[in-house]
Amino acid sequence: MMISQINNKIKESHLQRKAIIYIRQSSARQVKHNKESQRLQYALKDKAKSWGWKDIEIIDSDLGSSAALGAARRDGFERMTSLVAIGQTGIIFSREASRLSRTDKDWCRLLEVCNLFNTLISDGEQIYDCNCMDDQLILGIKGTISTVELKMLQARLIKGMQEKAKRGEFKRQIPSGYIWDANDQAVKIPDKRIQDTIELIFKKFREMRTIRQTHLWFHSENIEVPVLKDIAGKKEIIWKLPAIGYVKSLLKNPFYAGVYVWGRQTTHLEYKDGKIIRQKKTASDARESKVFIENHHEGYIDLETYDDNQDIISSNCLSQTRVERTGAARNGQGLLSGKLRCGKCGRKFYIAYYGKSGTAARYICRGDYQNGGKYCLAFGGSTVDKKFKKELFKVISQNGMKASIKAVKMLSLKKSDKNKAFEQKINQLEYEANRAFEQYNEVDPRNRLVASVLEKRWNKKLEELDDAKNNIVEASKESHDISNEEKRKILALGKKFPEVWDSQHCTNSLRKKIIRTVIEEVIVNLNEANQVLKFIIHWKGGCHTEFEMPKPASGVGQKTSLEDLEIIRKMAVRYGDDAIARVLNKLGRETATGKRWNESRVRNIRSRYSIAGHIRTVETPDILTLGQSAKYLNVSQTTIKRLVSNDVLKKDQAVSWAPWEIKKTDLDSDKIKNIVKVLHKTGKLMVRGDGSEKQMELFNN
């Protein structure tokens, strides 16, 4: 084969192997827009042919992949390295060193394998031999420059973005409901339907107080929301029923409160499983962002409302890792859920449910139970709720008339919100239908290829318009204007707030919302001497009231029997709650309420009677159970039982049906060892040791 004279570094051995053209661009945006860079990289194939290579492979699977530290795995780079490592590559073509790698680790690894397998590297103009000291030095410098260049570019770009963001001028993807005007200012989109729908989302959340209920309301009323969607490379508004993630992101976005935020999400490099990976973290509080500019633009809500919304969302979280959690207002018992605080330890009470149907609420302060201590305070919820209700009536009833007037207004607005959304949808569809007709009317009827498509669009808009009109007709049938007689009845209810509270139409979730609206929190203390609970109510606005009541008696007439308590005390020294429950059930014992014992019930009894114990059985190496003893001696459990029944081996037992306790020292005694030895040799258990030497062997060796 003819050897190229362009560079004497190319040998026959290089030409006999394949040439690799490695092509890479750092991002999808570069792949889409930087076409000239791609063309220059693909043109290296012609250079390889002119230098004498026939077997040429183009590796372009890394287009759109970053080569920086912590970036995702590059399959193309790994394939190229593996082809070099198995001796199939004569030369690697790449326009620049930065195309191959942006990290010292990958660059040095590539140079190392190229050195070992005599593989050349070329940028299309120069050829570098890794076995040549001068070429290796030049490649090392180029790799270092490429790494430093990336860091300099990143620092320069980030600095520029940050300075522009500090002025509130850095333009990013703007959320639905806003656009950038000609002066690069964020303004509300000039579409009344979009504005009113976004305002409706915030309004309904203030009413529902939960993201899920707000999401369900829009679905139940069939009201669509504006959603940004990528269409042909451009972000456009489409109308659809909201996903719960859309509602959550909108409510948690401070941009709708007129705040410009930049740098809320940060990227950190972490070392896991031998790899450096990028981790993106978002600050939970928008104020922790690098840039937080208030009153940057007109908001749909004010900043105070936004902060209050975040508090509501945070308090609705029921994560077990959150100590100060309130939870959403649901229909369960326990009207003071999330509002009671222990005056002794400062912790919030949580609610546990008991009773046959599991609905009887009980307020419990954990105290330091989770650290091996005891519960701080616990009492029944029903009696406390009834007493608290009377205190609430003293304050709320005075303002009942004002609440009734507001209720009349809300009922009127509820209808108008829904109808307004449908009316705006009809107006928009009428415009779109007219526009579709105008486009269809302008086309030459003889051009059926175009006319048929435009006709379908027009018909589709007409169908959507008919559906929207039908929806508003149905909505009008479901609702009616409040008559004067109905207004009179509603106003009368304001004077009878207790009757309204006890009405079957007033759900527990509504009662809890009322309590949370007027009460900040309730502090409770227990007078140990006379068992009296003292409650201090902190009302919204700073007022405080107090009331006292005897601590509700728990389990009156239903006390755990002394026999069961004695069993629990004996076994709790070593055995876990689950093992104690099994023994009690085998003995036919029942709880004070006639139920079978289980782990949680044993634990509750231990806590109530201050019995120290363990969640799981404590393993003691010197004491073995029946099964463990049999395994230790390599005999059956029946053998252990016979040894015990013949008083050869001692065993202890806390109570009947409790696990056997056999000391390992007894199992290691010479007497037991001799008996077991004879058993293994003859197959007979000679517990007395009489005539064992005269017995015939059962098993032949």
C-alpha positions in Angstrom: 0.0 0.0 0.0 1.2 3.5 -0.8 2.2 5.5 2.3 1.2 9.2 2.5 4.1 11.6 2.2 2.2 14.3 4.1 3.7 13.3 7.4 6.3 10.7 8.1 4.5 9.8 11.3 1.9 7.8 9.4 3.2 4.2 9.1 1.9 1.2 7.3 0.7 -0.2 10.6 -1.5 2.8 11.1 -3.1 2.6 7.7 -4.0 -1.1 8.2 -6.2 -0.1 11.1 -9.3 2.1 11.0 -9.5 5.8 11.3 -12.0 7.2 13.8 -13.7 10.6 13.2 -14.9 11.8 16.7 -17.7 14.4 16.5 -19.2 16.2 19.5 -21.1 19.4 20.4 -21.8 20.4 23.9 -25.5 21.0 23.9 -28.7 20.4 21.9 -28.8 24.1 21.1 -25.4 23.9 19.4 -26.5 20.8 17.5 -29.5 22.7 16.2 -28.0 26.0 15.4 -24.2 25.6 14.9 -24.4 23.7 11.6 -21.0 25.0 10.3 -19.2 23.4 13.2 -20.8 20.1 12.4 -19.9 20.4 8.7 -16.2 21.1 9.5 -16.1 18.0 11.8 -17.7 15.7 9.3 -15.3 17.0 6.6 -12.5 15.3 8.5 -13.5 12.1 6.7 -12.3 13.5 3.4 -9.0 14.3 5.1 -8.6 10.8 6.4 -9.2 9.4 2.9 -6.7 11.7 1.3 -4.1 10.5 3.8 -4.6 6.9 2.8 -7.2 5.4 5.2 -10.0 3.3 3.7 -11.6 1.9 6.9 -13.1 5.0 8.4 -15.7 5.1 11.3 -17.6 8.2 12.3 -18.6 8.4 16.0 -21.2 11.1 16.4 -23.4 9.6 19.2 -22.1 12.3 21.6 -23.7 15.2 19.7 -25.4 17.3 22.4 -23.4 15.8 25.2 -21.2 17.8 27.6 -17.6 16.7 28.3 -17.3 18.7 31.5 -16.6 17.4 34.9 -19.7 15.6 36.4 -21.4 15.3 33.0 -23.3 12.2 32.0 -21.6 9.2 30.5 -20.4 9.7 26.9 -21.1 6.4 25.0 -19.2 7.6 21.9 -16.1 8.5 23.8 -16.2 5.2 25.6 -16.5 3.3 22.3 -13.6 5.2 20.8 -11.4 4.5 23.8 -12.3 0.8 23.8 -11.5 0.5 20.0 -8.1 2.0 20.7 -7.5 -0.4 23.7 -8.1 -3.4 21.5 -5.7 -2.3 18.9 -8.2 -1.6 16.1 -7.5 2.2 15.7 -4.7 3.8 13.8 -5.7 7.4 14.2 -8.3 9.6 15.9 -9.5 12.7 14.1 -11.0 15.6 16.0 -11.2 19.3 15.2 -10.0 20.4 18.6 -8.9 18.9 21.9 -12.0 20.3 23.6 -14.1 18.0 21.3 -12.4 15.0 22.9 -12.5 16.1 26.5 -12.9 19.0 28.9 -11.5 17.1 31.9 -7.9 16.1 32.7 -9.0 12.7 33.7 -10.6 11.7 30.4 -7.8 13.4 28.4 -5.0 11.6 30.2 -6.8 8.3 29.9 -7.1 8.7 26.2 -3.4 9.7 25.8 -2.4 6.7 27.9 -4.2 4.2 25.7 -3.0 5.9 22.5 0.6 5.7 23.8 0.2 2.0 24.6 -1.3 1.0 21.3 0.6 3.4 19.0 -2.5 5.4 17.9 -2.1 8.8 16.3 -4.2 11.9 17.1 -5.0 14.6 14.5 -6.9 17.8 14.2 -6.9 17.6 10.3 -3.8 19.8 10.0 -1.3 18.3 12.4 -0.6 14.8 13.4 0.5 13.9 17.0 2.3 10.8 18.0 1.8 10.0 21.8 5.1 8.1 21.8 6.9 11.3 20.8 7.9 13.4 23.8 7.4 16.7 22.0 4.0 15.7 20.6 3.0 14.4 24.0 3.9 17.7 25.6 1.9 19.6 23.0 -1.1 17.4 23.6 -0.8 17.8 27.3 -0.8 21.6 27.0 -3.8 21.5 24.6 -5.7 19.4 27.1 -4.9 21.7 30.0 -5.9 24.8 27.9 -9.2 23.1 27.0 -10.0 22.4 30.7 -9.0 26.0 31.8 -10.9 27.5 28.8 -14.1 25.8 29.8 -13.8 27.1 33.4 -13.0 30.6 32.2 -16.0 30.6 29.8 -18.3 29.3 32.5 -17.1 31.9 35.0 -17.4 34.7 32.4 -20.9 33.7 31.3 -22.2 33.2 34.9 -20.8 36.5 36.0 -22.4 38.2 33.1 -25.8 36.6 33.8 -25.6 37.4 37.5 -24.8 41.1 36.9 -27.7 41.3 34.5 -30.0 39.4 36.8 -29.1 41.8 39.7 -30.7 44.5 37.6 -33.7 42.3 36.8 -32.9 42.3 33.1 -31.8 38.8 32.5 -34.5 37.3 30.3 -35.5 33.7 31.0 -38.5 31.6 30.0 -41.4 33.6 31.5 -44.3 31.7 33.1 -47.8 31.6 31.5 -49.6 34.8 32.2 -46.7 37.1 31.4 -44.7 38.2 28.3 -41.7 40.4 27.7 -42.7 43.6 26.0 -40.7 45.7 23.5 -38.7 47.3 26.4 -37.7 44.0 27.9 -40.1 44.5 30.8 -42.2 41.6 32.2 -45.9 42.5 31.8 -49.2 40.7 32.1 -50.2 39.0 28.9 -52.9 41.1 27.1 -55.4 38.3 27.2 -58.2 38.8 29.6 -59.1 35.1 29.7 -55.6 34.1 30.7 -55.4 36.8 33.4 -58.7 35.9 34.9 -58.0 32.1 34.9 -54.7 32.6 36.7 -56.3 34.9 39.3 -59.0 32.2 39.7 -56.4 29.6 40.6 -55.1 31.8 43.4 -58.6 32.7 44.5 -59.7 29.0 44.7 -56.6 28.0 46.6 -57.4 30.6 49.3 -60.8 29.1 49.6 -59.8 25.4 49.4 -56.5 25.8 51.3 -55.0 22.7 49.6 -53.4 22.1 46.2 -55.3 18.9 45.7 -58.7 20.4 46.3 -57.9 23.3 44.1 -56.9 20.9 41.3 -60.0 18.8 41.8 -62.3 21.9 41.6 -61.0 22.8 38.2 -61.6 19.3 37.0 -65.0 19.0 38.5 -66.1 22.3 36.9 -64.4 21.4 33.6 -62.5 24.8 33.6 -59.3 24.8 31.4 -56.1 26.7 32.2 -53.4 28.2 30.0 -50.4 25.9 29.7 -47.1 26.7 28.0 -46.2 24.0 25.4 -43.3 23.7 23.1 -44.7 23.7 19.5 -42.3 23.7 16.6 -39.5 25.0 18.8 -41.7 27.9 20.2 -43.5 28.2 23.5 -47.2 28.7 22.9 -50.3 28.8 25.1 -52.7 25.9 24.9 -55.8 25.4 27.0 -56.3 22.1 28.9 -57.5 20.8 32.3 -54.7 21.4 34.8 -52.4 18.7 36.2 -51.7 18.9 39.9 -48.1 19.7 39.2 -49.1 22.7 37.2 -51.2 24.1 40.1 -48.4 23.4 42.5 -45.7 25.1 40.4 -47.9 28.1 39.8 -48.7 28.6 43.5 -45.1 28.2 44.5 -43.7 30.5 41.8 -42.8 33.9 43.3 -42.9 35.5 39.8 -46.7 35.8 40.2 -46.1 37.9 43.3 -44.2 40.5 41.3 -40.8 39.1 42.4 -37.8 38.5 40.1 -35.8 35.5 41.2 -32.5 34.2 39.8 -30.1 31.6 41.1 -32.7 29.6 43.1 -31.4 26.4 41.6 -27.7 25.6 42.2 -25.5 22.8 40.8 -23.2 20.8 43.1 -20.6 18.1 42.2 -20.8 15.0 44.4 -18.7 11.8 44.4 -20.8 8.7 44.5 -19.9 5.1 43.6 -16.6 6.1 42.2 -18.1 8.8 39.9 -18.5 12.5 39.9 -22.1 13.5 39.3 -23.9 16.8 39.1 -26.7 17.3 41.6 -29.2 20.2 41.2 -30.7 21.6 44.3 -33.5 24.1 44.6 -33.7 26.4 47.6 -37.0 25.8 49.4 -37.3 29.5 50.3 -37.1 31.8 47.3 -35.4 34.5 49.5 -32.4 32.3 49.6 -31.8 32.8 45.9 -28.8 34.8 44.6 -31.2 37.5 43.3 -34.5 38.4 44.8 -36.1 41.6 43.6 -39.4 42.7 45.0 -41.9 44.9 43.0 -40.1 44.0 39.8 -43.3 43.8 37.8 -47.1 43.7 38.3 -48.1 40.6 40.2 -51.3 38.6 40.3 -51.0 38.5 44.1 -49.0 40.5 46.6 -45.9 39.2 48.4 -47.7 38.9 51.7 -50.3 36.6 50.1 -47.6 34.6 48.4 -45.8 34.0 51.8 -49.1 33.0 53.4 -49.7 30.6 50.6 -46.3 29.0 51.2 -47.0 28.6 54.9 -50.3 26.9 54.0 -48.6 24.5 51.6 -45.9 23.7 54.0 -48.2 23.1 56.9 -50.3 20.7 54.7 -47.3 18.4 54.3 -47.7 15.2 56.4 -44.1 14.0 56.0 -43.0 12.1 59.1 -39.7 14.0 59.1 -41.5 17.3 59.8 -42.1 17.8 63.5 -44.0 21.1 63.3 -46.6 19.9 60.8 -50.3 20.8 60.8 -51.7 18.9 57.9 -54.7 19.8 55.6 -58.1 20.2 57.2 -59.8 16.8 56.7 -63.0 15.2 57.9 -61.4 13.2 60.8 -62.1 13.8 64.4 -59.9 16.1 66.5 -60.9 19.7 65.8 -57.6 21.0 67.3 -55.3 19.0 65.1 -52.2 21.0 64.3 -53.1 23.8 66.8 -52.4 22.1 70.2 -48.9 22.7 71.8 -47.6 21.1 75.0 -46.8 23.7 77.6 -44.3 21.4 79.3 -42.0 20.5 76.4 -43.1 22.8 73.6 -43.8 20.1 71.1 -47.0 20.0 69.0 -49.6 17.3 69.8 -50.4 14.7 67.1 -53.6 12.8 66.8 -54.0 9.0 67.1 -57.3 7.3 66.4 -58.7 4.5 68.6 -62.0 2.8 69.2 -63.8 0.0 67.4 -64.1 1.9 64.2 -60.8 3.7 64.6 -62.3 7.2 64.6 -62.0 8.2 68.3 -59.4 11.0 68.4 -56.7 11.2 71.1 -54.3 14.1 71.5 -50.7 12.9 72.2 -47.5 14.7 72.9 -44.6 12.3 72.1 -42.2 13.9 74.6 -38.9 12.0 74.5 -40.5 8.6 73.8 -38.6 8.2 70.5 -35.3 8.6 72.5 -36.3 5.9 74.9 -38.3 8.1 77.3 -42.0 8.5 77.9 -44.9 10.3 76.4 -45.3 13.8 77.8 -49.1 14.1 77.9 -52.1 12.5 76.3 -55.8 12.8 76.6 -59.1 12.0 74.8 -60.1 14.4 72.1 -63.9 14.2 72.2 -64.4 15.8 75.7 -61.8 18.5 75.0 -63.4 19.4 71.6 -66.8 19.8 73.2 -65.4 22.1 75.9 -63.4 24.1 73.3 -66.5 24.4 71.1 -68.2 26.4 73.9 -65.3 28.8 74.2 -65.3 29.2 70.5 -69.0 30.1 70.4 -68.4 32.9 72.9 -66.2 34.7 70.4 -67.6 33.6 67.0 -71.3 34.2 67.7 -70.7 37.9 68.2 -69.5 38.1 64.6 -72.0 35.7 63.1 -73.9 38.5 61.2 -70.7 39.6 59.4 -69.9 36.0 58.4 -73.4 35.6 57.0 -73.1 38.7 54.9 -69.8 37.4 53.5 -71.4 34.0 52.8 -74.1 35.7 50.7 -71.4 37.4 48.7 -69.4 34.2 48.3 -72.4 32.3 47.0 -73.0 35.0 44.4 -69.3 35.0 43.4 -69.1 31.3 43.1 -71.6 31.3 40.3 -70.0 34.3 38.6 -66.5 32.7 38.7 -67.6 29.6 36.8 -69.8 31.4 34.3 -67.2 34.0 33.7 -64.6 31.3 32.7 -67.1 29.7 30.3 -68.1 33.0 28.8 -64.5 33.9 28.1 -63.9 30.5 26.5 -66.9 31.1 24.2 -65.6 34.5 23.2 -62.2 33.1 22.3 -63.7 30.2 20.4 -66.0 32.5 18.5 -63.0 34.5 17.4 -61.1 31.4 16.4 -64.1 30.0 14.5 -64.6 33.3 12.6 -60.9 33.4 11.7 -61.0 29.8 10.5 -64.0 30.6 8.3 -62.2 33.7 6.9 -59.2 31.5 6.0 -61.4 28.9 4.4 -63.4 31.6 2.5 -60.2 33.1 1.0 -59.0 29.9 -0.6 -59.9 28.9 -4.2 -62.6 26.2 -3.9 -60.9 24.3 -6.8 -57.8 23.9 -4.7 -59.3 21.0 -2.7 -56.0 20.0 -1.1 -55.9 23.3 0.8 -59.7 23.9 1.1 -60.4 20.5 2.7 -57.8 21.1 5.5 -59.2 24.6 6.2 -62.7 23.2 6.2 -61.8 20.6 8.8 -60.2 23.3 11.0 -63.4 25.5 10.7 -65.7 22.5 11.6 -63.5 21.6 14.6 -63.8 25.1 16.0 -67.5 25.1 15.5 -67.8 21.8 17.4 -65.7 23.2 20.3 -67.9 26.3 20.3 -71.1 24.3 20.5 -69.6 22.2 23.4 -68.7 25.4 25.3 -72.2 26.8 24.9 -73.7 23.6 26.1 -71.5 23.7 29.2 -72.6 27.2 30.1 -76.3 26.2 29.7 -75.8 23.2 32.0 -74.0 25.4 34.5 -76.9 27.8 34.5 -79.4 25.0 35.2 -77.3 23.8 38.2 -77.2 27.2 39.8 -79.8 29.9 40.5 -79.7 33.4 41.8 -80.1 33.8 45.6 -83.6 34.9 46.4 -84.4 37.5 49.0 -86.0 34.8 51.1 -82.7 32.7 50.9 -80.7 35.8 51.9 -83.0 36.4 54.9 -82.4 32.8 56.0 -78.7 33.0 55.6 -78.6 36.2 57.6 -80.7 34.6 60.3 -78.2 31.7 60.6 -75.6 34.3 61.7 -77.4 34.8 64.9 -77.6 31.0 65.5 -73.9 30.0 64.9 -74.1 27.1 67.4 -76.9 25.5 65.3 -75.0 26.0 62.1 -71.9 24.4 63.7 -73.8 21.3 64.8 -75.6 21.0 61.5 -75.0 17.8 59.5 -74.1 20.1 56.5 -71.1 21.5 58.5 -68.3 19.0 58.0 -65.4 18.5 60.3 -63.1 19.8 57.6 -65.1 23.1 57.5 -65.0 23.3 61.3 -61.2 22.9 61.3 -60.9 25.6 58.6 -62.9 28.0 60.8 -60.7 27.2 63.9 -57.5 27.7 61.9 -58.8 31.0 60.6 -59.4 32.5 64.0 -56.8 30.7 66.2 -53.0 30.9 66.1 -52.4 28.0 68.5 -53.6 26.6 71.9 -51.1 25.9 74.8 -52.1 23.1 77.2 -50.6 22.3 80.6 -51.5 19.6 83.1 -51.7 20.2 86.9 -50.4 16.9 88.2 -51.9 17.4 91.7 -55.6 17.6 90.7 -55.3 16.3 87.1 -56.7 19.5 85.6 -55.9 20.7 82.0 -55.4 24.4 81.5 -55.8 25.7 78.0 -54.5 29.1 76.8 -56.0 30.1 73.4 -53.9 32.5 71.2 -56.4 34.1 68.9 -55.4 35.7 65.6 -54.7 39.3 66.3 -52.9 38.8 69.6 -55.7 38.2 72.1 -55.5 35.4 74.7 -58.2 33.6 76.6 -58.0 30.7 79.1 -60.2 27.9 80.3 -59.7 24.8 82.5 -61.3 21.3 82.6 -60.6 18.0 84.3 -58.4 15.7 82.3 -60.6 13.2 80.5 -60.3 9.8 82.1 -59.0 7.2 79.7 -60.2 3.6 79.7 -62.7 3.9 82.5 -63.9 0.5 83.6 -61.5 -1.1 81.1 -58.1 -1.8 82.8 -55.5 -4.3 81.8 -55.7 -7.3 84.2 -53.0 -7.7 86.9 -52.0 -11.1 85.4 -51.3 -9.6 82.0 -49.3 -6.8 83.6 -47.3 -9.3 85.5 -46.5 -11.3 82.3 -45.5 -8.1 80.5 -43.2 -7.0 83.4 -41.5 -10.4 83.5 -40.9 -10.7 79.8 -40.1 -7.0 79.1 -36.7 -7.4 80.7 -35.4 -9.3 77.7 -38.2 -9.9 75.2 -39.6 -7.5 72.5 -43.2 -6.3 72.3 -43.9 -8.7 69.5 -42.7 -11.8 71.4 -44.7 -10.7 74.5 -47.9 -10.3 72.3 -47.4 -13.9 70.9 -47.1 -15.4 74.4 -50.2 -13.5 75.7 -52.2 -14.7 72.7 -51.1 -18.4 73.2 -52.2 -18.1 76.8 -55.6 -17.0 75.6 -55.3 -13.5 77.2 -57.1 -10.5 75.8 -56.8 -6.8 76.1 -59.1 -4.8 78.4 -61.4 -4.2 75.3 -61.5 -7.9 74.4 -59.0 -7.7 71.5 -56.1 -9.9 70.6 -52.7 -8.6 71.7 -50.3 -7.2 69.2 -47.0 -5.3 69.2 -48.4 -1.8 69.4 -50.9 -2.7 72.2 -48.1 -4.2 74.3 -46.0 -1.1 73.7 -48.9 1.2 74.7 -49.5 -0.7 78.0 -45.7 -0.5 78.8 -45.9 3.3 78.2 -49.0 3.7 80.3 -47.7 1.8 83.3 -44.0 3.0 82.8 -42.7 -0.5 82.2 -39.2 -0.5 80.7 -38.8 -2.8 77.7 -37.6 -3.3 74.2 -39.2 -3.1 70.7 -37.3 -6.2 69.7 -35.9 -9.1 71.7 -32.4 -8.5 73.1 -30.1 -11.3 71.9 -27.9 -12.7 74.7 -25.1 -14.9 73.5 -24.9 -16.9 76.8 -28.6 -17.8 76.7 -30.2 -19.8 73.9 -33.7 -20.8 73.1 -34.9 -24.3 72.4 -34.3 -24.0 68.7 -30.9 -22.3 69.1 -29.8 -25.0 71.6 -30.8 -27.8 69.2 -28.8 -26.1 66.5 -25.8 -25.5 68.8 -25.6 -29.3 69.7 -26.6 -30.4 66.2 -29.5 -32.5 67.6 -33.3 -32.3 67.3 -35.5 -30.2 69.5 -37.1 -33.4 70.8 -33.7 -34.4 72.2 -33.4 -31.1 74.1 -36.9 -31.6 75.5 -36.0 -35.2 76.7 -32.8 -33.9 78.3 -34.9 -31.3 80.2 -37.6 -33.7 81.2 -35.1 -36.1 82.6 -33.5 -33.3 84.7 -30.2 -33.6 82.8 -30.4 -30.1 81.4 -31.8 -27.0 83.1 -34.1 -24.5 81.4 -35.8 -21.3 82.6 -39.0 -19.8 81.3 -40.5 -16.4 82.2 -44.1 -17.7 81.9 -45.8 -20.6 80.2 -45.4 -20.5 76.4 -42.6 -18.1 76.7 -39.3 -19.0 74.9 -37.0 -21.4 76.8 -33.9 -20.0 78.3 -30.9 -22.4 78.3 -27.5 -21.4 79.4 -24.7 -22.1 77.0 -22.4 -23.2 79.8 -24.9 -26.0 80.6 -24.7 -27.2 77.0 -20.9 -27.1 77.1 -20.8 -29.3 80.2 -19.0 -32.7 80.0 -22.1 -34.6 80.9 -24.1 -33.1 77.9 -21.1 -33.5 75.6 -20.8 -37.2 76.4 -24.5 -37.8 75.9 -24.5 -36.0 72.6 -21.3 -37.9 71.5 -23.0 -41.2 72.2 -26.1 -40.1 70.4 -24.2 -39.2 67.3 -22.2 -42.5 67.4 -25.0 -45.0 68.3 -28.2 -43.1 67.4 -29.5 -43.7 70.9 -30.1 -41.1 73.6 -28.6 -42.5 76.9 -29.6 -39.9 79.4 -28.5 -42.1 82.4 -25.3 -43.3 80.8 -26.0 -47.1 81.6 -24.5 -49.7 79.3 -23.9 -47.3 76.4 -20.7 -49.0 75.6 -22.5 -52.3 75.0 -25.0 -51.0 72.6 -24.7 -51.9 68.9 -24.0 -49.0 66.6 -27.0 -47.7 64.7 -24.9 -46.0 62.0 -21.8 -47.7 60.5 -18.8 -45.4 59.8 
